[in-house]
Amino acid sequence: MTFLKNGFYLLFACSILVLTSCGDDDDLQSKTFSYDFNTGQVAEAFAYDGTHANTLTATVKLDELEDGGTDVTVTLDNTIDGETYNTHSHDMADAASTPNMTPYNESPNANVFAMALEGNGGEVSGTIKSTLSYEALTSTYDGFLVVHDPLQDLTTVDPTTYVILGVFAR
């Protein structure tokens, strides 16, 4: 009888341990942000000017990690097969402080997102692990999501060549 009683307590204690350790992941946050083709949503003067089909869309999914960082996944839909989409974030800046008077730092912020995504005629995605917290990316980070037109020469100073342009994680 003592064996059964002790076995019950052991089983009960293990169950509590398993249930409480599994609960940690439930507190982690995740959110997805959608971006339409660049028709001048950020600024009318920055509307895309080129031949890429305007059916391209993007999403940014942020997944909070236990270590305080964030998985950042960018997905592009309706890509052109075989074309490379340079995709990244640019930190916002005062245009008077940048070399070419752009309202963003012209070097991508690789700690937020920077990746070349290969078009396949459909959906492509890539994920990086950012050291920035989920909270920082969703509330205090000021930046832009930029997807360059793969059909034009790469430039970080002409936003009219960006097929996707939007405020990052907003």
Secondary structure, 3 states (H helix, E strand, C coil): CHHHHHHHHHHHHHHHHHHHHHHHHHHCCEEEEEECCCCCCCCHHHCCCCCCCCCCEEEEEEEECCCCCEEEEEEEECCCCCCEEEEEEEEECCHHHCCCCCCECCCCCCCCCEEEEECCCCCEEEEEEECCCHHHHHHHCCEEEEEECCCCCCCCCCHHHEEEEEECCC
